Amino acid sequence: MILGAFTFVLAACGKEEAEKEDQDHAEHEDGGHDHDHGDHDHGFHTEGFDMEFTELNDVKAGEENKLEVKITLDDADLEGARVRYEIWKEDDKDNTDWVDTEEVNPGNYVADYVFEEATTYTVRVHVEGDDDLHEHIEYEVEVK
């Protein structure tokens, strides 16, 4: 019985810690942090990291679109990274599509995607690489 109570207390503490980590991560996502990130304004954690998503214009529902991002680290093309797009409709984060990219040129990562409905979508670009690199940035895409 004591073992069961001890296990319950440990589980509760672990849950509280996980919830705090989730909250801290959410605050980071919302810009609720005041870390100095150098000369760029993207709020990346990795010094010298930069990402430029090619903006999509005149996007129509049901048509294939090319999603493209250019990634650099210390002004050099970042090669061999794992880059994925996380895509969801406005107010529907529970239904997320994950799209893997292909590196078509050094530092250029591309994937094709069809936005099914005319609405606003969020596209979050995730980049993972060596030395625990994990960066992301979000863009809104208006689909007609």
JODAHU-V431934 format. One record per backbone hydrogen bond with DSSP energy under -1.0 kcal/mol. CO is the residue of the C=O (numbers start at 1). NH is the residue of the N-H. E is the energy in kcal/mol with one decimal. If there is no record, write none. Layout:
CO/NH/E ; CO/NH/E
This chain:
1/5/-2.1 ; 2/6/-2.6 ; 3/7/-2.5 ; 4/8/-2.1 ; 5/9/-2.3 ; 6/10/-2.5 ; 7/11/-2.5 ; 8/12/-2.3 ; 9/13/-2.4 ; 10/14/-2.5 ; 11/15/-2.3 ; 12/16/-2.4 ; 13/17/-2.3 ; 14/18/-2.4 ; 15/19/-2.6 ; 16/20/-2.2 ; 17/21/-2.4 ; 18/22/-2.5 ; 19/23/-2.4 ; 20/24/-3.0 ; 21/25/-2.6 ; 22/26/-2.5 ; 23/27/-2.7 ; 24/28/-2.0 ; 25/29/-2.5 ; 26/30/-2.0 ; 27/32/-3.6 ; 28/31/-1.6 ; 46/49/-1.9 ; 48/74/-2.3 ; 50/72/-2.6 ; 52/70/-2.5 ; 59/144/-3.1 ; 60/63/-1.7 ; 65/113/-2.4 ; 67/111/-2.1 ; 68/54/-2.8 ; 69/109/-2.6 ; 70/52/-2.7 ; 71/78/-2.5 ; 72/50/-2.5 ; 73/76/-1.3 ; 76/73/-2.9 ; 82/128/-2.4 ; 83/101/-1.7 ; 84/126/-3.1 ; 85/99/-2.7 ; 86/124/-3.1 ; 87/97/-3.0 ; 88/122/-3.0 ; 89/92/-2.1 ; 92/95/-1.8 ; 97/87/-2.9 ; 99/85/-2.9 ; 102/110/-2.7 ; 105/108/-2.7 ; 107/71/-2.6 ; 108/104/-1.6 ; 108/105/-1.0 ; 109/69/-2.1 ; 110/102/-2.5 ; 111/67/-3.5 ; 113/65/-2.6 ; 115/62/-2.9 ; 117/119/-1.1 ; 119/143/-2.4 ; 120/90/-3.1 ; 121/141/-2.7 ; 122/88/-1.9 ; 123/139/-2.2 ; 124/86/-2.9 ; 125/137/-1.3 ; 126/84/-2.0 ; 127/135/-2.2 ; 128/82/-3.3 ; 130/133/-1.2 ; 133/129/-1.9 ; 135/127/-3.0 ; 137/125/-2.8 ; 139/123/-3.2 ; 141/121/-2.8
